Amino acid sequence: MPDKFRALFVVGSLAGVASLVTGGVLLGVFVAWWVAFYPLLISAMASAVLLESPNFRRRLGGRRLHLFEKGLLVDRGAGRLFAVRWDQAIHYQATVREVIDYKGTKTSVSNAHTSTLVAPDGAKVHVSDFFADFGTWAPLITEAIARAQVQQMWEAVRAGRRAGYGPFDLDATGITAKRKGTLPWSAVETIDVRGGFVVVRQREEPKAWALTKVKTVPNLLVFLTIASNLHGG
């Protein structure tokens, strides 16, 4: 929102929250406190959203996300910068979809995404859907890391090295999962992503051999690409 309208936004928002609180108190006094619960709850939720709005907190509005050919830069405001090269980045991602299931018809009502990037020195940053259009920048981050890392990692695995991706390890013999051991590639049916989980299935087995949340697997697209090449090769 332009700065010239920011003050109006703040005043209008505060007035709206104050009206909800006042209405809730009056309902509690003259009707019943259980009736007052709803406007008071809505006012509390509205206040929380307002406090996280860049239109209310100027410093939040100063955050910027920059994607370059060789890497990423996040300006977190107040001179705090985070930078990492694509070929060195560790990336965890999580997308949460809220769905209403009414009489068998599922309707998506909202999506929330968070990308966590870790630099070689251990510094990390959370890039959430606070930044608009995560449907654009989230895939770009994932694909840029894959382009920078897949070939090098593929050559390392073919040379006999083991590649670790959180709960999974990959090498020429098979895929290894903690507490499950190693499943040879010849016994792997599929490795895919379903409902926010990475699912590894064994041939002729009805249940998943291994199941883990997507957000626990670093550099997911690199992992899936290397696993697909080993499985298919």
Secondary structure, 3 states (H helix, E strand, C coil): CCHHHHHHHHHHHHHHHHHHHHHHHHHHHHCCHHHHHHHHHHHHHHHHHHHCCCCCCHHHHCCEEEECCCEEEEECCCCCEEEEECCCCEEEEEEEEEEEEECCEEEEEEEEEEEEEECCCCCEEEEECCCCCHHHHHHHHHHHHHHHHHHHHHHHHHCCCCEEECCEEECCCEEEECCCEEEEHHHEEEEEEECCEEEEEECCCCCEEEEEEHHHCCCHHHHHHHHHHHHHC
